[in-house]
Amino acid sequence: MMKMNTPLILLLLAGQVYSTVHIISTPDGKEHPPPCAVTCAGIGGIKWQDSGYHLTRAYNSVDISECGFQSTPIVVTNVQAFNTFPNTYLREVDRWGITVYTEEGIKAAHANDHNWRLRWVAYGFIC
């Protein structure tokens, strides 16, 4: 009899999901229920583009709408580049996307030729 109940007990235990993300403050300044906190991460493409506004910088925009955030998340970015440590600046963030700019003097061709990859992690609320 115990053997028959074991899969059911394991299924019930595995079905419970607890949020381990603890967000202390948010960009919108509002409080959200802790179970709604999620982490969403990814790697942006190598499609860096030259900025029309900042003439000596390139930028990369990433769509994060699949994360399902209900408000602007907290975002951390990093650029993976071989043998170099490029400075980038998180310029625009909202619940649908992020835009990162390079430091002065970096053109899109350089970033694309060297396969710079934009890695990002976003912490936010889905409810």
Disulfide bonds with the S-S distance in Angstrom:
Cys36-Cys127 1.47
Cys40-Cys67 2.02
